Structures are given as C-alpha cells and as structure tokens.
Amino acid sequence: MDDTTGDELNRLVGAIPEGWSRAEIDGHGWAVTRTTRAGGKTIAVEAEQLGTDERFGANVWVTSEGAVLRPCEVPEEKVMRFLRAAAAAFSGAE
C-alpha cells in the first residue's frame, strides 16, 4: 500500500468507534466491530449486514512504514469501499 492509501486507511479506521456500533450504509443496517490490540499496532474490523448473511473482516497493521490492510477472504477494494462508506456514516457525512 502506498503512503497516500496508508494515510487514508488510518483516517478511515480511526473514524470507526472502538467496540460494537450500528451504522446505516447505502440504505442497509450494518453491525461494525472495531477491536484495537497491541497498543494500537493491530486493529480488527468486522462487519455484518443486518438481516443478511453478508459479512467480512479485515486486519490493519500499523507499521513504521504506515498502515497495511489485510482483508480476510474478501478483495481489498471491497473493504476499502466499505471503510469509506462507514467513515462517512459515522462522521455524519453520508
């Protein structure tokens, strides 16, 4: 991931509240859980669309060279699209 994307990733993940939250994204309810570990060096994000079986997870590793996204069984771009929408929803900019 280049520096710009790493900076964007830090901003997007930072917009998601720690713990469990509910967000309205693209007209659908989502349960979103953010868990920070290792003194902020690893962040897990799990998301589940309420009322469906759509779900995914991703880990973000915060390294000296910037944030690195490690999606779990889904394409990186899908996770980034979701994080952009979730950050907008949590900031009220949706």
Summary of the structure (lengths in Angstrom):
residues: 94
radius of gyration: 12.5
end to end distance: 25.8
largest distance: 39.2
contacts: 260
relative contact order: 0.23
helix: 33%
strand: 44%
